[in-house]
Amino acid sequence: MENYDIEPYGQRDFRNEEAYLRAEKRLKDLKGFYWHAFWYVAVNIFLIIIIVSNGGDFFHFGTWSTPIFWGIGLGFHALGVFGKNLFFGKAWQERKMREFMEREERETRNFE
């Protein structure tokens, strides 16, 4: 029989479990986006090759309509996964703040 280390209910820290569940959901969302991007590239390359090899015009709207509209959907999926602050997120803000503070500190030392 296996020996389980069971903690009493009142002493358990649920914040770690909640953080784990959030991280697990984030990972699942990220994997979903990467699979979506993979299939976007694979299917659209296949479609364009099929259309062009069967005498279709490479520059015709019908050739590019699927990649365009599916790409819009992929863009919305990216916004859902990475958030609205895709480019100017928290890490970027912290990095810029640190950069400004270091620059100000260097300028202050140069004046002394």
N, C-alpha and C positions, 0 to 999 in steps of 0.2 A: 504494500500500500504506500502511496506517495505521501510525503509530508508537506503540507501546505502551510505557508506563513500567513496566517489570517490576522489582519489588524482589526481591532475593535472599531465599530462604526464611527464613534465620536472622535477618534484620533486620526482619521484618514484625511489626507490633503487632496481635495478634488480639483484644485487648480492645475496640478500636473496632468490629470486625466483630461481636463478641458483643453489644455494646451496641446496635448497629444491628439485629441480628436480634431481640433482646428488644423493642426499641421497635416494630419491624414487627409482631411477634406481638401486642403490647399494642394497637396501632392496629387490627389485624384483629379482636381480641376486642371492642374498643370499638364499631367499626362494626357488628359482629354484634349487639351488644346494642341499639344505636340502631335498627337495622332491625327487630329483634324487637319493640321498644316501638312503633315506627310501625305495624307490622302488627297488633299487639294493639289499638291504638286504632282503626285503620281497620276491621278486621273486626268488632270488637264494636259499634261504632256502627252498622254495616250490619246486623248481626244483630238488634240491639234495634229498629231502625227497621222491619225486615221483620216481626218478631214482633208489635210493637204495631200496625202498619198492617194486619195480617191478623186483627185482633180479639183478639190475645193480651193478657193482663193485664200491665201494666207492672210490677206489684209481685209477680208470681208468681216462684217460685224458678227455674223453667225459663228465664225471661228472663235471670236473673243468674248461672246456674250456670257458663256458659262464661267470662264475665269473671272470676268469682271464682277458678275453678280455674286458668285460664290466667294470671291475675294472680299466683297463688302460684308458678307456674313462672317467670314473669317476675322475681319477687322473688328466686328462687334463682339465676337467670341474673345478676341484678345483683350478688348476693353473690359469684358466681364471677368476675365481671369487676372489680368494685371492691374485692373482698376483704372480710374480716370487719370490718375497721376502716373501714367506709364513712363513719361519722360522726366517729369519733375516730381518724383516721388520723395519719400521721406529720406532715403539714403542720399539722394542728390542734394536735398535741402541741408542736411547735416554736413555734407562735404563742403558745400559752398559757405556755410556759416563758419566752419573751421578755417577755410581758406581766407575769408575776410578778417577773422580774428588774428590769424597769423600775420597777414599783411599789415594790419594796423599795429601789431606788436613790433614788427620789423621797422616800420616807419617811426614809431615812438622811440625806439632805441637809436635810430639814426639821428634824431634831433637832439639827443642828450649828449 
